[in-house]
Amino acid sequence: MGTDVRIDTLDRLGNRYRSHRIGLIRTPSQFLANSSLIARCRRVVTSFMPFLRLRSDVTNVVYTTWLLETESVKELVPNGLSLWERNGLTPFTILTYRHGNFGPSFLGPLRRIFRSPLQSNWRLYLESPPEGAPQDASTVLFLKNSMSSHLYMLGTRLLSDVLATHLPARFSHEIEGGRFFTIIESGSGNSPNFNSVTQSIREKELDIGFSDMFESWGSAVEFLAMQDAAVSYTDQPSVLAFSEIELPIDLSNVSPLELVEEESSCPFLERFTRHGGTLSFVIRELDFNATSECLLKPKDA
């Protein structure tokens, strides 16, 4: 019988960077984004420095969550970690939003010189943090991350281990008449594709799958949105990146949405077994703060 050899690096999720662009910028862009040598040098330098806290005034954060069979998705999870699950199901969330002057928090008002790209983050929820991380932190596993800016894509790849960012050929996130329209198209690159239409509704109700998992709409939103930390694969085998964040969310300002299924698609989900409907909501304004990042190495490393 053959042995299942796991590749516990960012290659496991297909997160090496491949540019959709054609021309002189393609090769140097891919080299910089995927360079393990640059990453090692940066880790040495930053090991002697305090973490550079980042802040962004985020707007129109649209969450959409599906319930997947845990067995169908556990192949994505690093060794030693377990997914948060109930009744054999685990939530998978895509959240998309507009940054607001995403840059170092110490700059204060001068942070306005930084741009406000779009970002889409795809994640699963862990039962508990990895060993070596604060055990009281509600933690997610980052699967995919895309941004609309070439500069921010390169910046996150060069300066961070937790965000293996992709640059889609097309990325839009707009609101019109109570509807949110999100389009992410990879072109010839390898960012995930996503097309989503969500519309405002009044009812704060849960689909039957979610109602078996959570006591109320509010408790579901609180769990899905109020996470303290994230882990991600890195370019090093079995070494995880761990990052802590602060997301002060006023749950009274969260509004329910409904995914328009016939106008939405997510090819990434087709390989997994889904159950029931979806849960969508929007947070119009949010202060995002990245407060720490470190590498978690196996004990025998």
PASEBA-1860 file (N, C-alpha, C; in nm, 3 decimals):
! residues 301
1> MGTDVRID> 0.085/-0.119/0.000/0.000/0.000/0.000/0.089/0.124/0.000 ~ 0.056/0.223/-0.081/0.135/0.345/-0.091/0.119/0.433/0.031 ~ 0.216/0.519/0.049/0.214/0.612/0.162/0.176/0.750/0.114 ~ 0.085/0.816/0.184/0.045/0.953/0.151/0.150/1.049/0.205 ~ 0.233/1.103/0.116/0.338/1.195/0.157/0.282/1.337/0.154 ~ 0.269/1.396/0.270/0.214/1.530/0.279/0.320/1.634/0.249 ~ 0.280/1.738/0.182/0.368/1.852/0.157/0.317/1.966/0.243 ~ 0.373/1.979/0.363/0.324/2.080/0.457/0.395/2.212/0.437
9> TLDRLGNR> 0.384/2.265/0.315/0.431/2.400/0.284/0.319/2.470/0.209 ~ 0.340/2.597/0.172/0.237/2.669/0.099/0.207/2.606/-0.037 ~ 0.294/2.515/-0.084/0.265/2.443/-0.209/0.145/2.352/-0.193 ~ 0.116/2.311/-0.071/0.003/2.222/-0.048/-0.128/2.285/-0.093 ~ -0.137/2.415/-0.082/-0.257/2.488/-0.122/-0.241/2.558/-0.256 ~ -0.130/2.533/-0.325/-0.107/2.599/-0.453/-0.085/2.748/-0.439 ~ -0.013/2.789/-0.335/0.000/2.931/-0.306/0.133/2.994/-0.345 ~ 0.211/2.926/-0.429/0.322/2.997/-0.493/0.261/3.103/-0.586
17> YRSHRIGL> 0.331/3.213/-0.600/0.278/3.321/-0.683/0.306/3.298/-0.831 ~ 0.202/3.311/-0.913/0.217/3.311/-1.057/0.145/3.432/-1.113 ~ 0.218/3.516/-1.183/0.163/3.642/-1.232/0.073/3.620/-1.353 ~ -0.032/3.699/-1.363/-0.119/3.696/-1.481/-0.067/3.790/-1.590 ~ 0.034/3.868/-1.555/0.084/3.969/-1.647/0.184/3.911/-1.747 ~ 0.186/3.970/-1.865/0.279/3.931/-1.969/0.373/4.049/-1.994 ~ 0.503/4.021/-2.000/0.598/4.129/-2.024/0.714/4.123/-1.928 ~ 0.791/4.231/-1.924/0.915/4.234/-1.848/0.894/4.219/-1.698
25> IRTPSQFL> 0.778/4.263/-1.647/0.756/4.262/-1.502/0.726/4.123/-1.448 ~ 0.684/4.030/-1.535/0.638/3.899/-1.490/0.747/3.820/-1.417 ~ 0.863/3.804/-1.481/0.969/3.721/-1.423/1.025/3.777/-1.293 ~ 1.064/3.905/-1.287/1.115/3.957/-1.159/1.009/3.958/-1.050 ~ 0.884/3.980/-1.086/0.777/3.980/-0.987/0.762/3.842/-0.925 ~ 0.762/3.739/-1.008/0.750/3.603/-0.956/0.872/3.563/-0.874 ~ 0.990/3.605/-0.918/1.112/3.573/-0.844/1.108/3.634/-0.704 ~ 1.075/3.762/-0.696/1.072/3.829/-0.566/0.967/3.768/-0.474
33> ANSSLIAR> 0.848/3.744/-0.528/0.738/3.694/-0.447/0.763/3.553/-0.394 ~ 0.839/3.472/-0.468/0.858/3.332/-0.431/0.997/3.302/-0.374 ~ 1.079/3.404/-0.355/1.218/3.381/-0.315/1.231/3.338/-0.168 ~ 1.276/3.216/-0.147/1.303/3.169/-0.011/1.424/3.237/0.049 ~ 1.520/3.274/-0.035/1.640/3.343/0.014/1.604/3.479/0.073 ~ 1.520/3.555/0.002/1.477/3.685/0.053/1.400/3.667/0.184 ~ 1.315/3.564/0.188/1.237/3.539/0.309/1.328/3.507/0.428 ~ 1.430/3.426/0.404/1.523/3.392/0.514/1.599/3.515/0.563
41> CRRVVTSF> 1.643/3.597/0.470/1.715/3.719/0.510/1.625/3.813/0.589 ~ 1.501/3.827/0.544/1.407/3.913/0.616/1.380/3.860/0.757 ~ 1.368/3.729/0.772/1.344/3.672/0.905/1.461/3.698/1.000 ~ 1.582/3.692/0.947/1.699/3.720/1.031/1.697/3.865/1.078 ~ 1.670/3.956/0.987/1.669/4.099/1.021/1.558/4.130/1.120 ~ 1.437/4.081/1.094/1.323/4.116/1.179/1.327/4.046/1.315 ~ 1.409/3.941/1.328/1.419/3.874/1.457/1.481/3.964/1.563 ~ 1.547/4.070/1.520/1.608/4.165/1.614/1.522/4.291/1.632
49> MPFLRLRS> 1.404/4.291/1.572/1.321/4.412/1.573/1.183/4.381/1.629 ~ 1.118/4.480/1.691/0.979/4.461/1.732/0.890/4.454/1.609 ~ 0.776/4.390/1.624/0.684/4.377/1.511/0.627/4.513/1.472 ~ 0.623/4.540/1.345/0.567/4.666/1.294/0.416/4.652/1.287 ~ 0.347/4.710/1.383/0.200/4.701/1.387/0.139/4.773/1.268 ~ 0.038/4.711/1.210/-0.029/4.766/1.093/-0.174/4.797/1.125 ~ -0.226/4.899/1.059/-0.365/4.938/1.081/-0.431/4.971/0.949 ~ -0.563/4.948/0.944/-0.641/4.983/0.826/-0.783/5.015/0.868
57> DVTNVVYT> -0.841/5.118/0.807/-0.981/5.153/0.831/-1.065/5.084/0.725 ~ -1.104/4.963/0.755/-1.168/4.874/0.658/-1.315/4.909/0.642 ~ -1.367/4.893/0.519/-1.509/4.919/0.493/-1.569/4.805/0.410 ~ -1.701/4.791/0.424/-1.781/4.695/0.346/-1.722/4.555/0.348 ~ -1.711/4.501/0.470/-1.658/4.365/0.487/-1.773/4.266/0.469 ~ -1.774/4.198/0.357/-1.880/4.102/0.326/-1.830/3.961/0.357 ~ -1.898/3.894/0.449/-1.868/3.756/0.485/-1.970/3.664/0.420 ~ -1.924/3.556/0.359/-2.013/3.448/0.317/-1.953/3.317/0.363
65> TWLLETES> -2.034/3.236/0.429/-1.987/3.111/0.488/-2.069/2.993/0.438 ~ -1.998/2.887/0.403/-2.058/2.760/0.363/-2.024/2.655/0.468 ~ -2.106/2.551/0.478/-2.076/2.438/0.565/-2.026/2.322/0.479 ~ -1.908/2.272/0.512/-1.846/2.164/0.437/-1.830/2.041/0.526 ~ -1.837/1.923/0.464/-1.807/1.802/0.539/-1.660/1.805/0.582 ~ -1.638/1.787/0.710/-1.502/1.796/0.763/-1.409/1.697/0.695 ~ -1.457/1.577/0.668/-1.372/1.476/0.606/-1.324/1.519/0.468 ~ -1.407/1.597/0.397/-1.371/1.635/0.261/-1.268/1.747/0.256
73> VKELVPNG> -1.249/1.817/0.368/-1.162/1.935/0.366/-1.040/1.920/0.457 ~ -1.036/1.813/0.536/-0.927/1.803/0.634/-0.791/1.783/0.569 ~ -0.787/1.745/0.441/-0.659/1.732/0.370/-0.584/1.865/0.361 ~ -0.656/1.976/0.381/-0.594/2.108/0.373/-0.530/2.151/0.504 ~ -0.555/2.076/0.610/-0.516/2.118/0.744/-0.378/2.064/0.781 ~ -0.291/2.147/0.837/-0.157/2.101/0.876/-0.162/1.988/0.978 ~ -0.060/1.904/0.975/-0.047/1.796/1.074/-0.053/1.852/1.215 ~ -0.127/1.783/1.301/-0.134/1.822/1.441/-0.244/1.920/1.474
81> LSLWERNG> -0.313/1.973/1.373/-0.422/2.067/1.396/-0.555/2.004/1.359 ~ -0.661/2.050/1.424/-0.795/1.999/1.398/-0.890/2.113/1.368 ~ -0.985/2.087/1.280/-1.085/2.187/1.247/-1.193/2.194/1.353 ~ -1.244/2.313/1.375/-1.364/2.329/1.458/-1.480/2.270/1.380 ~ -1.555/2.180/1.440/-1.664/2.115/1.369/-1.777/2.080/1.463 ~ -1.894/2.067/1.404/-2.012/2.020/1.474/-2.090/1.930/1.379 ~ -2.128/1.813/1.428/-2.205/1.718/1.348/-2.137/1.683/1.215 ~ -2.005/1.677/1.218/-1.931/1.641/1.099/-1.917/1.751/0.996
89> LTPFTILT> -1.957/1.874/1.032/-1.949/1.987/0.940/-1.859/2.096/0.997 ~ -1.794/2.169/0.907/-1.706/2.278/0.948/-1.729/2.398/0.859 ~ -1.728/2.519/0.912/-1.753/2.638/0.830/-1.630/2.680/0.749 ~ -1.656/2.726/0.628/-1.555/2.784/0.540/-1.605/2.923/0.500 ~ -1.522/3.024/0.520/-1.565/3.163/0.499/-1.478/3.234/0.398 ~ -1.544/3.312/0.311/-1.476/3.408/0.225/-1.520/3.547/0.271 ~ -1.424/3.632/0.308/-1.457/3.770/0.341/-1.379/3.862/0.249 ~ -1.449/3.962/0.197/-1.391/4.055/0.100/-1.422/4.196/0.145
97> YRHGNFGP> -1.324/4.286/0.128/-1.341/4.420/0.183/-1.247/4.520/0.116 ~ -1.270/4.646/0.147/-1.185/4.755/0.101/-1.102/4.806/0.218 ~ -0.970/4.804/0.202/-0.883/4.863/0.304/-0.898/5.015/0.303 ~ -0.855/5.076/0.414/-0.849/5.222/0.422/-0.714/5.265/0.472 ~ -0.627/5.308/0.379/-0.491/5.353/0.415/-0.419/5.247/0.499 ~ -0.398/5.132/0.439/-0.337/5.018/0.507/-0.187/5.040/0.520 ~ -0.140/5.065/0.643/0.001/5.092/0.665/0.037/5.088/0.812 ~ 0.160/5.125/0.846/0.207/5.122/0.986/0.122/5.211/1.076
105> SFLGPLRR> 0.079/5.157/1.188/-0.009/5.233/1.278/0.062/5.349/1.345 ~ 0.195/5.342/1.363/0.265/5.449/1.433/0.265/5.580/1.355 ~ 0.231/5.576/1.227/0.230/5.697/1.146/0.112/5.788/1.176 ~ 0.010/5.734/1.242/-0.106/5.818/1.275/-0.170/5.878/1.151 ~ -0.194/6.010/1.150/-0.258/6.075/1.034/-0.178/6.061/0.904 ~ -0.048/6.042/0.914/0.035/6.028/0.794/0.009/5.896/0.721 ~ -0.066/5.808/0.785/-0.100/5.681/0.720/-0.185/5.702/0.595 ~ -0.240/5.822/0.579/-0.323/5.852/0.462/-0.244/5.844/0.331
113> IFRSPLQS> -0.111/5.845/0.337/-0.032/5.834/0.214/-0.036/5.692/0.159 ~ -0.081/5.596/0.240/-0.087/5.458/0.195/-0.218/5.432/0.121 ~ -0.214/5.335/0.033/-0.328/5.307/-0.054/-0.434/5.224/0.018 ~ -0.545/5.204/-0.052/-0.660/5.133/0.005/-0.704/5.021/-0.090 ~ -0.624/4.915/-0.098/-0.657/4.807/-0.192/-0.774/4.722/-0.144 ~ -0.826/4.642/-0.235/-0.924/4.540/-0.200/-0.850/4.416/-0.153 ~ -0.916/4.340/-0.066/-0.858/4.214/-0.019/-0.969/4.111/-0.002 ~ -0.937/3.987/-0.034/-1.029/3.875/-0.011/-0.952/3.764/0.059
121> NWRLYLES> -1.005/3.719/0.171/-0.938/3.619/0.252/-1.029/3.497/0.268 ~ -0.973/3.379/0.246/-1.050/3.254/0.252/-0.995/3.170/0.366 ~ -1.084/3.119/0.451/-1.034/3.058/0.574/-1.124/2.947/0.628 ~ -1.060/2.860/0.705/-1.126/2.760/0.787/-1.101/2.793/0.934 ~ -1.177/2.730/1.023/-1.170/2.762/1.165/-1.111/2.643/1.241 ~ -1.014/2.671/1.327/-0.945/2.567/1.401/-1.008/2.544/1.538 ~ -1.002/2.419/1.583/-1.053/2.385/1.715/-0.971/2.452/1.823 ~ -0.841/2.460/1.802/-0.751/2.525/1.898/-0.627/2.572/1.824
129> PPEGAPQD> -0.554/2.669/1.880/-0.433/2.720/1.815/-0.323/2.614/1.812 ~ -0.223/2.633/1.727/-0.110/2.540/1.724/-0.030/2.546/1.854 ~ 0.043/2.441/1.882/0.132/2.440/1.998/0.237/2.548/1.981 ~ 0.260/2.623/2.088/0.356/2.733/2.083/0.291/2.868/2.067 ~ 0.162/2.869/2.031/0.086/2.993/2.018/0.000/3.013/2.143 ~ -0.043/3.137/2.172/-0.134/3.160/2.285/-0.258/3.072/2.272 ~ -0.287/2.993/2.373/-0.393/2.894/2.363/-0.532/2.952/2.386 ~ -0.541/3.080/2.419/-0.672/3.143/2.435/-0.715/3.220/2.310
137> ASTVLFLK> -0.639/3.208/2.202/-0.668/3.284/2.080/-0.757/3.203/1.986 ~ -0.874/3.258/1.953/-0.958/3.197/1.849/-0.884/3.210/1.717 ~ -0.863/3.098/1.648/-0.768/3.097/1.537/-0.828/3.038/1.410 ~ -0.794/3.101/1.298/-0.836/3.051/1.167/-0.714/3.004/1.089 ~ -0.740/2.920/0.989/-0.636/2.876/0.896/-0.658/2.947/0.764 ~ -0.561/3.028/0.723/-0.570/3.097/0.595/-0.545/2.998/0.481 ~ -0.639/2.996/0.386/-0.624/2.911/0.268/-0.581/2.990/0.146 ~ -0.650/3.101/0.121/-0.622/3.185/0.005/-0.631/3.331/0.044
145> NSMSSHLY> -0.550/3.412/-0.020/-0.553/3.556/0.004/-0.523/3.629/-0.126 ~ -0.608/3.724/-0.162/-0.590/3.802/-0.285/-0.602/3.951/-0.254 ~ -0.523/4.032/-0.325/-0.531/4.177/-0.313/-0.530/4.239/-0.452 ~ -0.584/4.359/-0.462/-0.600/4.425/-0.592/-0.478/4.508/-0.631 ~ -0.378/4.514/-0.547/-0.261/4.599/-0.570/-0.135/4.515/-0.587 ~ -0.061/4.540/-0.696/0.066/4.471/-0.718/0.165/4.505/-0.607 ~ 0.168/4.630/-0.564/0.258/4.673/-0.458/0.229/4.601/-0.327 ~ 0.101/4.590/-0.290/0.066/4.524/-0.165/0.085/4.373/-0.174
153> MLGTRLLS> 0.061/4.316/-0.292/0.090/4.173/-0.311/0.237/4.146/-0.281 ~ 0.325/4.223/-0.346/0.468/4.204/-0.323/0.507/4.236/-0.179 ~ 0.449/4.343/-0.124/0.481/4.382/0.012/0.448/4.274/0.114 ~ 0.329/4.215/0.101/0.289/4.112/0.197/0.373/3.986/0.181 ~ 0.409/3.954/0.059/0.492/3.834/0.036/0.636/3.856/0.085 ~ 0.689/3.974/0.064/0.827/4.001/0.102/0.843/4.027/0.252 ~ 0.741/4.085/0.315/0.755/4.130/0.454/0.678/4.047/0.554 ~ 0.603/3.947/0.507/0.520/3.868/0.598/0.524/3.722/0.557
161> DVLATHLP> 0.506/3.634/0.655/0.495/3.490/0.626/0.350/3.443/0.625 ~ 0.262/3.520/0.684/0.126/3.471/0.702/0.036/3.498/0.582 ~ 0.077/3.589/0.493/-0.005/3.624/0.377/0.067/3.589/0.247 ~ 0.032/3.473/0.191/0.083/3.435/0.059/-0.015/3.492/-0.045 ~ 0.000/3.620/-0.073/-0.101/3.695/-0.147/-0.092/3.673/-0.298 ~ -0.210/3.661/-0.359/-0.222/3.653/-0.505/-0.269/3.787/-0.561 ~ -0.241/3.809/-0.689/-0.285/3.930/-0.759/-0.375/3.889/-0.875 ~ -0.506/3.903/-0.862/-0.597/3.866/-0.971/-0.584/3.960/-1.090
169> ARFSHEIE> -0.622/3.909/-1.206/-0.626/3.994/-1.325/-0.739/4.097/-1.313 ~ -0.846/4.057/-1.244/-0.959/4.148/-1.220/-1.008/4.129/-1.078 ~ -1.031/4.240/-1.010/-1.079/4.235/-0.872/-1.167/4.357/-0.850 ~ -1.295/4.333/-0.825/-1.387/4.443/-0.794/-1.477/4.401/-0.678 ~ -1.516/4.501/-0.600/-1.602/4.478/-0.483/-1.684/4.605/-0.468 ~ -1.809/4.601/-0.515/-1.889/4.722/-0.526/-2.028/4.701/-0.466 ~ -2.089/4.812/-0.426/-2.225/4.808/-0.374/-2.315/4.894/-0.463 ~ -2.432/4.839/-0.491/-2.528/4.912/-0.574/-2.669/4.867/-0.538
177> GGRFFTII> -2.748/4.962/-0.492/-2.888/4.932/-0.463/-2.910/4.822/-0.362 ~ -2.833/4.821/-0.254/-2.851/4.718/-0.152/-2.788/4.585/-0.186 ~ -2.715/4.580/-0.297/-2.647/4.457/-0.339/-2.496/4.477/-0.341 ~ -2.423/4.373/-0.302/-2.277/4.375/-0.310/-2.234/4.281/-0.422 ~ -2.150/4.333/-0.510/-2.101/4.256/-0.624/-1.950/4.238/-0.609 ~ -1.906/4.114/-0.603/-1.764/4.083/-0.591/-1.721/3.996/-0.707 ~ -1.615/4.037/-0.775/-1.560/3.960/-0.887/-1.410/3.946/-0.868 ~ -1.362/3.823/-0.867/-1.219/3.794/-0.863/-1.189/3.698/-0.977
185> ESGSGNSP> -1.108/3.741/-1.072/-1.073/3.658/-1.187/-0.922/3.647/-1.196 ~ -0.872/3.526/-1.206/-0.728/3.502/-1.202/-0.658/3.533/-1.332 ~ -0.729/3.528/-1.445/-0.661/3.540/-1.573/-0.565/3.423/-1.589 ~ -0.442/3.448/-1.630/-0.343/3.341/-1.645/-0.261/3.321/-1.518 ~ -0.297/3.392/-1.410/-0.231/3.373/-1.282/-0.293/3.258/-1.206 ~ -0.262/3.247/-1.077/-0.317/3.136/-0.998/-0.393/3.182/-0.875 ~ -0.448/3.303/-0.880/-0.537/3.345/-0.772/-0.668/3.267/-0.784 ~ -0.740/3.249/-0.676/-0.869/3.180/-0.684/-0.972/3.267/-0.754
193> NFNSVTQS> -1.065/3.203/-0.824/-1.174/3.274/-0.890/-1.297/3.276/-0.801 ~ -1.368/3.388/-0.804/-1.486/3.402/-0.719/-1.578/3.507/-0.780 ~ -1.705/3.474/-0.785/-1.807/3.567/-0.834/-1.923/3.562/-0.736 ~ -1.950/3.673/-0.670/-2.049/3.673/-0.563/-2.144/3.791/-0.576 ~ -2.272/3.763/-0.558/-2.374/3.866/-0.546/-2.449/3.840/-0.416 ~ -2.445/3.937/-0.325/-2.521/3.928/-0.200/-2.613/4.048/-0.190 ~ -2.729/4.027/-0.130/-2.826/4.136/-0.120/-2.874/4.151/0.024 ~ -2.908/4.274/0.059/-2.953/4.304/0.194/-3.089/4.240/0.221
201> IREKELDI> -3.105/4.187/0.341/-3.233/4.132/0.386/-3.259/4.181/0.528 ~ -3.380/4.163/0.575/-3.415/4.208/0.710/-3.399/4.097/0.813 ~ -3.428/3.975/0.773/-3.434/3.865/0.868/-3.296/3.819/0.912 ~ -3.278/3.810/1.042/-3.155/3.755/1.098/-3.183/3.611/1.138 ~ -3.187/3.525/1.037/-3.222/3.385/1.056/-3.112/3.295/1.005 ~ -3.108/3.173/1.060/-3.007/3.076/1.022/-3.067/2.964/0.939 ~ -2.995/2.922/0.836/-3.027/2.800/0.764/-3.020/2.682/0.862 ~ -3.089/2.573/0.829/-3.098/2.462/0.923/-2.962/2.407/0.962
209> GFSDMFES> -2.867/2.404/0.870/-2.733/2.356/0.905/-2.666/2.444/1.008 ~ -2.681/2.575/0.993/-2.620/2.669/1.088/-2.696/2.670/1.221 ~ -2.826/2.650/1.216/-2.904/2.649/1.340/-2.872/2.528/1.427 ~ -2.825/2.420/1.365/-2.779/2.304/1.443/-2.642/2.329/1.505 ~ -2.571/2.427/1.452/-2.434/2.454/1.494/-2.425/2.569/1.594 ~ -2.515/2.668/1.579/-2.511/2.788/1.662/-2.648/2.812/1.726 ~ -2.647/2.875/1.843/-2.771/2.900/1.915/-2.856/3.007/1.848 ~ -2.792/3.104/1.783/-2.864/3.216/1.724/-2.783/3.277/1.611
217> WGSAVEFL> -2.847/3.366/1.535/-2.778/3.439/1.428/-2.663/3.520/1.487 ~ -2.688/3.583/1.600/-2.586/3.665/1.663/-2.465/3.585/1.708 ~ -2.489/3.467/1.766/-2.376/3.385/1.810/-2.297/3.331/1.692 ~ -2.364/3.306/1.580/-2.294/3.262/1.459/-2.204/3.373/1.406 ~ -2.258/3.495/1.399/-2.180/3.609/1.352/-2.061/3.634/1.444 ~ -2.085/3.627/1.573/-1.977/3.651/1.670/-1.864/3.551/1.650 ~ -1.898/3.424/1.633/-1.794/3.323/1.614/-1.719/3.343/1.484 ~ -1.791/3.367/1.375/-1.728/3.376/1.243/-1.644/3.502/1.226
225> AMQDAAVS> -1.685/3.610/1.289/-1.617/3.738/1.267/-1.511/3.770/1.372 ~ -1.533/3.730/1.496/-1.445/3.774/1.605/-1.337/3.669/1.632 ~ -1.244/3.659/1.539/-1.129/3.571/1.552/-1.005/3.653/1.589 ~ -0.919/3.595/1.670/-0.805/3.669/1.725/-0.674/3.647/1.651 ~ -0.665/3.537/1.575/-0.536/3.501/1.517/-0.556/3.415/1.393 ~ -0.447/3.400/1.318/-0.449/3.319/1.197/-0.318/3.243/1.184 ~ -0.326/3.125/1.123/-0.206/3.050/1.089/-0.206/3.025/0.939 ~ -0.086/3.003/0.887/-0.071/2.982/0.743/0.051/2.895/0.718
233> YTDQPSVL> 0.045/2.819/0.609/0.165/2.747/0.565/0.272/2.847/0.522 ~ 0.398/2.805/0.527/0.509/2.887/0.479/0.587/2.808/0.374 ~ 0.698/2.864/0.329/0.782/2.793/0.233/0.868/2.686/0.300 ~ 0.866/2.679/0.432/0.945/2.581/0.506/0.858/2.463/0.550 ~ 0.901/2.340/0.526/0.821/2.223/0.563/0.786/2.221/0.711 ~ 0.656/2.205/0.739/0.602/2.190/0.875/0.622/2.312/0.963 ~ 0.663/2.424/0.907/0.675/2.549/0.982/0.556/2.638/0.949 ~ 0.482/2.679/1.051/0.363/2.761/1.032/0.390/2.906/1.071
241> AFSEIELP> 0.323/2.997/1.004/0.324/3.138/1.045/0.201/3.162/1.132 ~ 0.219/3.237/1.239/0.111/3.269/1.332/0.104/3.419/1.350 ~ -0.013/3.477/1.331/-0.030/3.622/1.341/-0.151/3.653/1.428 ~ -0.135/3.752/1.516/-0.246/3.798/1.600/-0.301/3.929/1.545 ~ -0.432/3.943/1.554/-0.500/4.062/1.504/-0.599/4.113/1.608 ~ -0.635/4.239/1.593/-0.740/4.299/1.677/-0.850/4.349/1.585 ~ -0.972/4.300/1.611/-1.088/4.340/1.531/-1.201/4.379/1.625 ~ -1.203/4.501/1.674/-1.312/4.544/1.762/-1.442/4.559/1.683
249> IDLSNVSP> -1.531/4.463/1.699/-1.654/4.460/1.621/-1.774/4.487/1.711 ~ -1.856/4.583/1.671/-1.984/4.609/1.737/-2.089/4.526/1.664 ~ -2.134/4.419/1.729/-2.226/4.326/1.663/-2.359/4.392/1.626 ~ -2.392/4.503/1.691/-2.517/4.571/1.657/-2.509/4.640/1.521 ~ -2.386/4.656/1.470/-2.368/4.719/1.339/-2.351/4.619/1.226 ~ -2.374/4.492/1.254/-2.363/4.388/1.152/-2.500/4.368/1.087 ~ -2.504/4.371/0.955/-2.631/4.360/0.882/-2.637/4.229/0.804 ~ -2.755/4.164/0.804/-2.767/4.036/0.733/-2.772/4.055/0.582
257> LELVEEES> -2.714/3.959/0.511/-2.719/3.954/0.366/-2.765/3.815/0.323 ~ -2.797/3.804/0.196/-2.833/3.675/0.138/-2.755/3.655/0.009 ~ -2.690/3.540/-0.005/-2.617/3.510/-0.127/-2.714/3.473/-0.237 ~ -2.701/3.540/-0.352/-2.783/3.507/-0.469/-2.711/3.392/-0.541 ~ -2.751/3.270/-0.512/-2.679/3.151/-0.558/-2.668/3.144/-0.709 ~ -2.776/3.177/-0.779/-2.775/3.162/-0.925/-2.684/3.263/-0.994 ~ -2.642/3.367/-0.923/-2.553/3.467/-0.980/-2.412/3.460/-0.919 ~ -2.385/3.355/-0.844/-2.257/3.344/-0.773/-2.190/3.211/-0.805
265> SCPFLERF> -2.057/3.210/-0.798/-1.983/3.086/-0.822/-1.849/3.091/-0.751 ~ -1.804/2.973/-0.707/-1.674/2.959/-0.641/-1.617/2.822/-0.679 ~ -1.540/2.815/-0.787/-1.485/2.686/-0.832/-1.405/2.613/-0.724 ~ -1.341/2.686/-0.635/-1.261/2.625/-0.529/-1.344/2.528/-0.446 ~ -1.472/2.558/-0.428/-1.558/2.477/-0.342/-1.605/2.348/-0.407 ~ -1.590/2.337/-0.537/-1.647/2.223/-0.610/-1.583/2.091/-0.570 ~ -1.464/2.092/-0.517/-1.395/1.969/-0.479/-1.437/1.916/-0.343 ~ -1.516/1.996/-0.269/-1.557/1.958/-0.135/-1.707/1.930/-0.131
273> TRHGGTLS> -1.749/1.860/-0.025/-1.889/1.825/-0.008/-1.958/1.931/0.078 ~ -2.055/2.000/0.018/-2.128/2.105/0.087/-2.256/2.052/0.148 ~ -2.303/2.122/0.253/-2.430/2.088/0.315/-2.509/2.216/0.340 ~ -2.636/2.215/0.302/-2.725/2.327/0.332/-2.693/2.452/0.254 ~ -2.741/2.564/0.309/-2.726/2.693/0.242/-2.603/2.768/0.290 ~ -2.614/2.900/0.291/-2.502/2.985/0.329/-2.546/3.086/0.435 ~ -2.448/3.149/0.496/-2.473/3.259/0.589/-2.389/3.378/0.545 ~ -2.455/3.490/0.516/-2.383/3.610/0.470/-2.422/3.729/0.555
281> FVIRELDF> -2.325/3.818/0.575/-2.352/3.943/0.646/-2.245/4.044/0.609 ~ -2.268/4.170/0.645/-2.173/4.276/0.612/-2.147/4.362/0.736 ~ -2.022/4.400/0.752/-1.980/4.498/0.852/-1.933/4.620/0.775 ~ -2.003/4.731/0.790/-1.976/4.848/0.705/-1.843/4.916/0.738 ~ -1.805/4.921/0.865/-1.680/4.986/0.905/-1.612/4.903/1.013 ~ -1.479/4.898/1.006/-1.405/4.814/1.099/-1.261/4.862/1.109 ~ -1.209/4.873/1.230/-1.067/4.905/1.252/-0.989/4.774/1.259 ~ -0.904/4.753/1.160/-0.822/4.632/1.154/-0.682/4.663/1.204
289> NATSECLL> -0.631/4.580/1.295/-0.496/4.597/1.348/-0.424/4.463/1.349 ~ -0.308/4.458/1.283/-0.221/4.341/1.291/-0.117/4.369/1.398 ~ -0.113/4.284/1.502/-0.035/4.317/1.621/0.089/4.230/1.642 ~ 0.097/4.115/1.577/0.216/4.032/1.594/0.224/3.927/1.484 ~ 0.343/3.873/1.466/0.363/3.761/1.374/0.489/3.685/1.416 ~ 0.481/3.553/1.407/0.597/3.471/1.440/0.588/3.339/1.366 ~ 0.698/3.263/1.366/0.701/3.130/1.308/0.691/3.027/1.419 ~ 0.615/2.920/1.391/0.601/2.810/1.485/0.667/2.687/1.423
297> KPKDA> 0.776/2.642/1.483/0.851/2.529/1.429/0.822/2.403/1.510 ~ 0.823/2.286/1.443/0.804/2.161/1.518/0.914/2.141/1.621 ~ 0.884/2.070/1.729/0.978/2.056/1.839/1.109/1.990/1.798 ~ 1.101/1.899/1.700/1.222/1.827/1.661/1.302/1.899/1.555 ~ 1.259/2.028/1.521/1.331/2.101/1.416/1.461/2.159/1.470
END
